[in-house]
Amino acid sequence: MVVNRSVSLRRRVAVWLLPSLLVLLLINAVLSYLGALAAVNRAYDRSLTASIQSIAEQVHSLEGTISVNVPYSAFEVFDEGMQERIFYAVLGPNGSLVTGYDDLVPPDGLVDDGPLRIFDSQYRGEGVRVGAIKKRLYDPALEGGDAATIVFAETTESRVTLARELFFDSLRRQLLLVVLGAVVLVFVMTSAFRPLLELREAIRRRDEEDLTPIVADGAPSEVRPLIDAINHHTER
């Protein structure tokens, strides 16, 4: 950034400092939103996990026939006021649909009785948060394996809304701090430059023929070389 040499010191400080503060505010705002979204996902993923596990507990197989009684509790964990739409599917070992939505596809690489996998995806043109797990059924009569796949997805409106609320709440506090910082900066700059203003007024009030040295008492150390140079010049 190029600053005109004739620009005042106050303006120079403002030109350098304020854009830097705005850049830092922007970076912090992005990090704040990502942090808010991550925190919201952690909270909502607990409900998603509970829903999948409650469905998985009701999946059984006997003599090659898989049965599942999807419990109401799988959907009860979501608040009534939430805007989410929920989709689920229970698939047999060969990928055939047992119950749920036939176009809800599980991810690749799931392991029988392995850990629950949660990820972001797209379903019917909408962003969704998906959880998937494989449960072993221990039924030798099943064809294609002995594990059922449970997939549960929810739209993300509530997550995004809550993350935005947290973000804007944090942003308001940050903007307030920036405003307070600017007020403090103006006060500090005024105090810091006061000795220069006092020196200017002292020189203005002197008689044109008054060549006595300027008294440097009380002047900041940064200003003393200037006073010494002026005194040296008037002594010649």
C-alpha positions in Angstrom: 0.0 0.0 0.0 1.4 3.4 -1.1 0.8 6.3 1.2 1.4 9.9 0.1 4.2 11.4 2.1 2.2 14.6 2.6 -0.6 12.7 4.3 -0.9 13.3 8.1 0.4 10.7 10.5 -3.1 10.0 11.8 -4.3 9.2 8.3 -1.3 7.1 7.7 -2.0 5.0 10.8 -5.7 4.7 9.8 -4.8 3.7 6.2 -2.5 0.9 7.4 -4.4 -0.2 10.4 -8.1 -0.2 9.4 -7.8 -2.4 6.3 -5.7 -4.8 8.4 -8.5 -5.0 11.0 -11.1 -5.6 8.3 -9.1 -8.4 6.8 -8.6 -10.0 10.2 -12.4 -9.6 10.8 -13.2 -11.3 7.5 -10.9 -14.2 8.3 -12.3 -14.5 11.8 -15.8 -14.4 10.4 -15.2 -17.3 8.0 -13.6 -19.3 10.8 -16.5 -18.5 13.1 -19.1 -19.7 10.6 -17.2 -22.9 10.0 -16.8 -23.4 13.8 -20.5 -22.8 14.3 -21.5 -25.2 11.6 -19.1 -27.9 13.0 -20.6 -27.4 16.5 -24.2 -27.6 15.2 -23.3 -30.8 13.2 -21.9 -32.4 16.4 -25.1 -31.7 18.3 -27.5 -32.8 15.5 -25.4 -35.9 14.7 -26.2 -37.2 18.1 -29.9 -37.3 17.2 -29.0 -38.8 13.8 -27.0 -41.5 15.5 -29.8 -42.3 18.0 -32.3 -42.6 15.1 -30.1 -45.1 13.1 -29.4 -47.2 16.2 -33.0 -47.4 17.2 -33.9 -48.6 13.7 -31.0 -51.1 13.7 -32.1 -52.6 16.9 -35.4 -53.5 15.3 -33.9 -55.2 12.2 -34.0 -59.1 12.5 -33.9 -62.0 10.2 -35.4 -65.5 10.5 -35.0 -68.3 7.9 -33.9 -65.9 5.2 -36.6 -63.3 5.8 -35.7 -59.9 7.1 -38.2 -58.0 9.2 -38.1 -54.5 10.6 -40.4 -52.5 12.8 -39.3 -48.9 12.4 -39.9 -47.4 15.8 -41.5 -44.0 16.2 -38.6 -43.1 18.6 -36.4 -43.0 15.5 -38.2 -39.8 14.5 -39.2 -38.6 18.0 -35.7 -37.4 18.7 -36.2 -34.5 16.3 -38.0 -31.5 17.6 -41.5 -30.8 16.3 -40.5 -27.3 15.3 -37.7 -28.5 13.1 -37.9 -27.9 9.3 -36.2 -31.2 8.4 -37.5 -33.9 6.1 -36.4 -37.3 7.0 -35.7 -40.3 4.7 -34.6 -43.8 5.6 -34.0 -47.2 4.0 -33.3 -50.7 5.2 -31.6 -52.9 2.6 -30.9 -56.6 2.6 -27.5 -58.2 2.0 -28.1 -58.2 -1.8 -29.1 -54.6 -1.8 -32.9 -55.3 -2.1 -35.1 -52.8 -0.3 -36.8 -54.1 2.9 -38.5 -50.8 3.8 -38.1 -47.1 3.3 -37.1 -45.1 0.2 -35.8 -47.2 -2.7 -33.6 -44.4 -4.1 -31.7 -43.7 -0.9 -28.3 -45.3 -1.8 -25.8 -46.3 0.9 -22.1 -45.4 0.6 -19.5 -47.8 -0.5 -17.1 -49.5 1.9 -19.4 -50.1 4.9 -18.2 -52.9 7.1 -20.4 -55.5 8.8 -21.0 -54.3 12.4 -18.5 -51.6 11.7 -18.6 -48.0 12.9 -21.5 -45.7 11.9 -20.6 -43.4 9.0 -22.0 -39.9 8.8 -21.4 -37.6 5.9 -22.9 -34.8 3.8 -24.6 -35.7 0.5 -27.3 -34.7 -2.0 -30.7 -36.4 -2.2 -33.4 -35.4 -4.6 -31.6 -32.2 -5.3 -31.3 -31.2 -1.6 -28.4 -31.1 0.7 -28.7 -33.9 3.4 -26.8 -35.3 6.3 -26.6 -39.0 6.0 -25.8 -41.8 8.4 -25.3 -45.4 7.4 -24.4 -48.6 9.2 -24.3 -52.3 8.5 -25.8 -54.8 11.0 -25.0 -58.5 11.0 -28.1 -60.7 11.3 -26.5 -64.1 11.8 -29.0 -65.9 9.5 -27.3 -68.4 7.3 -30.4 -68.7 5.1 -29.9 -65.1 3.8 -28.6 -64.8 0.3 -25.7 -62.5 -0.5 -24.4 -62.2 3.0 -25.9 -61.9 6.5 -25.8 -58.1 7.1 -28.5 -55.5 6.6 -27.7 -51.9 5.7 -29.5 -49.0 7.5 -29.4 -45.6 5.9 -30.9 -42.5 7.5 -30.9 -39.0 6.0 -32.2 -35.6 7.0 -32.3 -32.3 5.2 -30.1 -29.6 6.7 -32.3 -26.5 7.0 -32.3 -26.4 10.8 -28.5 -27.0 10.9 -27.8 -24.1 8.6 -30.3 -21.8 10.3 -28.8 -22.5 13.7 -25.3 -22.1 12.4 -26.2 -18.8 10.9 -27.8 -17.6 14.1 -24.7 -18.5 16.1 -22.5 -16.9 13.4 -24.4 -13.6 13.3 -24.4 -13.4 17.1 -20.7 -13.9 17.1 -20.2 -11.4 14.3 -22.2 -8.7 16.1 -19.9 -9.1 19.1 -16.9 -8.9 16.9 -18.1 -5.7 15.2 -18.8 -4.1 18.5 -15.2 -4.9 19.5 -14.0 -3.3 16.3 -16.0 -0.2 17.0 -14.7 0.0 20.5 -11.2 -0.6 19.2 -11.5 2.2 16.8 -12.7 4.6 19.6 -9.7 3.5 21.7 -7.4 4.0 18.7 -8.7 7.5 18.1 -8.1 8.3 21.8 -4.6 6.8 21.8 -3.6 8.6 18.6 -4.9 11.9 19.9 -2.9 11.4 23.1 0.2 10.3 21.2 0.2 13.2 18.8 -0.6 15.9 21.5 3.1 16.6 22.1 3.6 17.4 18.4 0.6 19.7 18.5 1.9 21.4 21.6 5.3 21.9 20.0 3.7 23.4 16.9 1.7 25.9 19.1 4.8 26.7 21.1 6.7 27.6 18.0 3.8 29.6 16.5 3.6 31.7 19.7 7.3 32.6 19.7 8.4 36.0 18.5 10.0 36.0 15.1 13.3 37.2 16.7 13.2 34.8 19.6 16.0 32.3 18.9 16.3 30.9 22.4 16.4 27.1 22.5 13.1 25.3 22.6 12.6 23.5 26.0 12.3 19.8 25.5 11.0 19.0 29.0 8.0 16.6 28.8 8.5 15.9 25.2 8.5 12.2 24.1 11.9 10.7 23.3 10.8 10.3 19.6 10.2 14.1 19.4 13.5 15.2 21.2 15.7 14.7 18.1 13.4 17.0 16.2 13.6 19.6 18.9 17.4 19.2 19.1 17.7 19.7 15.3 15.5 22.9 15.5 17.6 24.3 18.4 20.9 23.4 16.6 19.6 25.3 13.5 18.6 28.4 15.4 22.0 28.5 17.2 23.9 28.8 14.0 
